[in-house]
Amino acid sequence: MTATTTLIARALLLDMDSTIVNSEAVVERCWRRWAAEQSLPAEDVLKVVHGRQGWATMAALLPDRPMEQNVADNRRMLEQETADMEGVVPVVGAPAFMTALAQLPHALVTSADAALAEARMGAAGLPMPDVRITAESVSASKPDPEGFLKGAAELGFAPEDCLVFEDSEVGIEAGRAAGMRVIGVGDRAAAFAPTAHVRDLTQVRIEGLADGGIAVRITA
């Protein structure tokens, strides 16, 4: 027996990696290399990389390391990730989900920089939203809510009228800190108490309403 939950919003804010784009393979490759360079256990590193900008992950793992070194390593890793699209595919259900959103207010809010976001969305065959908040757009990494608040402001909606789609702990924390409801996508998200949770985007149906609202119907 299936049950449907309906959430009403006026705009949707979408994380990218592991939310609409499956880039887990390349993320793991790049961060395993970095972990080896730092003589850190790869599994410990991989537990904290999701959702944050790279420099913020490095600062969390090596708190005594000079920030300029983190920034330099992050720049190098972004170049590596942008050149490596092997295994980058859409999250299951993402193509139909993005098609349904085409004429509705939505924005990408990602910790990737603009070049990496363009590359991964292109590799996954997904349309890039007109409004996108990337690493260059913010001064703080998730779990700070700055990115989601900027996305809402650029779309012209109050935070409480926005619905976030996220996969990571820090992303879900950022959405909540912005005063928004959060739909967690994927197995990882289930542990972090999102407003609602889906296995993948095949469980989500989007409907534009006559009053300008967006009905997000979740089937479980």
C-alpha positions in Angstrom: 0.0 0.0 0.0 1.3 3.4 -0.9 0.8 6.7 0.8 1.2 10.2 -0.7 2.4 13.3 1.2 1.9 16.7 -0.4 4.0 19.8 0.4 3.1 23.2 -1.1 5.8 25.7 -1.9 6.4 28.6 -4.2 10.0 27.8 -5.2 12.3 24.8 -5.0 16.0 25.0 -4.2 18.1 22.1 -5.4 21.4 20.8 -4.2 23.3 19.1 -7.0 25.7 16.3 -6.0 23.8 13.1 -4.9 20.5 15.1 -5.1 20.0 15.4 -8.8 23.5 14.3 -10.1 25.1 11.1 -9.0 28.8 12.0 -8.8 29.7 9.7 -5.9 32.3 7.8 -7.9 34.4 10.9 -8.9 34.0 12.4 -5.4 35.4 9.3 -3.8 38.3 9.0 -6.3 39.4 12.6 -5.7 39.0 12.5 -1.9 40.8 9.2 -1.6 43.8 10.7 -3.4 43.8 13.7 -1.1 43.4 11.5 2.0 46.4 9.5 0.9 48.5 12.7 0.4 47.6 13.7 4.0 48.1 10.2 5.5 44.5 10.2 6.6 42.2 7.2 6.6 40.1 7.5 3.5 36.9 6.2 5.2 37.2 9.0 7.8 37.5 11.6 5.1 34.6 10.3 3.1 32.3 10.5 6.1 32.6 14.4 6.1 33.0 15.4 2.5 29.4 15.5 1.4 27.7 18.9 1.1 30.6 21.1 2.1 33.0 23.1 0.0 36.4 21.4 -0.2 38.3 23.9 1.9 35.7 23.6 4.6 36.0 19.8 4.6 39.8 20.1 4.9 39.5 22.6 7.8 37.2 20.2 9.6 39.7 17.3 9.2 42.9 19.3 9.8 41.9 22.2 12.1 45.5 23.3 12.6 46.3 23.5 8.9 46.8 27.0 7.4 43.6 28.0 5.6 45.6 29.2 2.5 46.8 25.7 2.1 43.2 24.4 2.2 42.2 27.0 -0.4 45.1 26.0 -2.7 44.3 22.3 -2.3 40.6 23.0 -2.9 41.4 24.9 -6.2 43.5 22.0 -7.4 40.8 19.4 -6.5 38.2 21.4 -8.3 40.3 21.3 -11.4 40.7 17.6 -11.1 37.0 17.0 -10.5 36.0 19.2 -13.4 38.2 17.1 -15.7 36.8 13.8 -14.4 33.3 13.0 -15.5 33.6 9.2 -15.5 30.6 7.7 -13.8 28.7 11.0 -13.5 25.0 10.3 -14.2 21.6 11.7 -13.2 20.1 10.5 -9.9 17.3 8.1 -10.7 14.2 10.1 -11.7 16.1 13.4 -12.1 15.5 13.9 -15.9 11.7 13.8 -15.5 11.9 15.8 -12.2 13.9 18.6 -13.9 11.5 18.6 -16.9 8.6 19.1 -14.6 10.3 22.1 -13.0 11.2 23.8 -16.3 8.5 26.5 -16.1 8.4 26.8 -12.3 10.6 28.8 -9.9 13.7 26.9 -8.9 17.4 27.4 -8.4 20.5 25.3 -8.0 22.3 25.8 -4.7 25.6 23.8 -4.8 28.9 23.8 -3.0 30.6 23.2 -6.4 32.0 26.1 -8.3 30.4 27.3 -11.5 32.7 25.3 -13.8 32.2 22.1 -11.9 28.4 22.6 -11.7 28.2 23.2 -15.5 30.4 20.1 -16.2 28.5 17.8 -14.0 25.0 18.9 -15.0 26.1 18.6 -18.6 27.6 15.1 -18.1 24.3 14.0 -16.4 22.3 15.5 -19.3 20.4 17.8 -17.0 19.3 21.4 -17.8 21.1 24.1 -15.8 18.6 26.3 -13.9 18.7 30.0 -14.8 19.3 30.8 -11.2 22.2 29.1 -9.6 24.1 29.7 -6.4 27.6 28.2 -6.6 30.8 28.4 -4.4 31.7 31.8 -5.9 28.3 33.2 -4.8 28.8 32.8 -1.0 31.2 33.6 1.7 30.4 30.6 3.9 30.0 26.8 3.1 27.0 24.7 4.1 25.9 24.2 6.9 25.7 28.0 6.8 22.3 28.9 5.3 23.7 31.7 3.1 23.4 29.8 -0.1 19.8 28.9 0.4 18.9 32.4 1.5 20.5 33.8 -1.6 18.7 31.4 -3.8 15.4 32.4 -2.3 16.2 36.1 -2.6 17.2 35.8 -6.2 14.0 34.0 -7.0 12.0 36.6 -5.1 10.5 34.4 -2.4 10.5 34.3 1.4 12.5 31.5 2.9 9.3 29.9 4.4 7.9 29.7 0.8 10.8 27.6 -0.4 11.4 23.8 -0.3 14.9 22.4 -0.4 16.0 19.1 -1.9 19.2 17.8 -0.2 21.2 14.6 0.4 23.8 15.6 3.1 23.8 16.3 6.8 25.3 19.8 6.4 22.9 20.6 3.5 19.9 19.6 5.5 21.2 21.6 8.4 21.7 24.6 6.1 18.1 24.3 4.8 16.6 24.2 8.2 18.8 27.1 9.4 17.4 29.1 6.5 13.9 28.5 7.8 13.0 26.1 5.0 11.5 22.7 4.8 13.8 20.0 3.4 13.2 16.9 1.4 16.0 14.5 1.9 17.1 12.5 -1.2 18.8 9.1 -1.0 19.8 6.7 1.8 22.3 9.1 3.5 19.6 11.8 4.0 17.3 9.6 6.0 19.4 9.8 9.2 19.2 13.6 9.4 15.5 14.2 10.1 14.5 16.0 6.9 10.8 17.2 6.6 10.3 14.3 4.2 12.5 11.6 2.7 12.6 9.9 -0.7 14.8 7.0 -1.9 15.2 8.8 -5.3 13.3 11.3 -7.4 11.0 8.7 -8.9 9.0 9.1 -5.7 8.4 12.8 -6.4 5.7 14.4 -8.6 5.7 18.1 -9.3 2.5 20.1 -10.2 2.2 23.8 -10.9 -0.9 25.2 -9.2 -3.3 27.8 -10.6 -2.3 30.3 -7.8 1.4 30.1 -8.7 2.2 27.5 -6.0 4.0 24.2 -6.5 2.6 21.0 -5.2 5.3 18.4 -4.4 3.7 15.0 -4.1 5.8 12.3 -2.4 4.8 8.7 -2.7 6.2 6.2 -0.3 
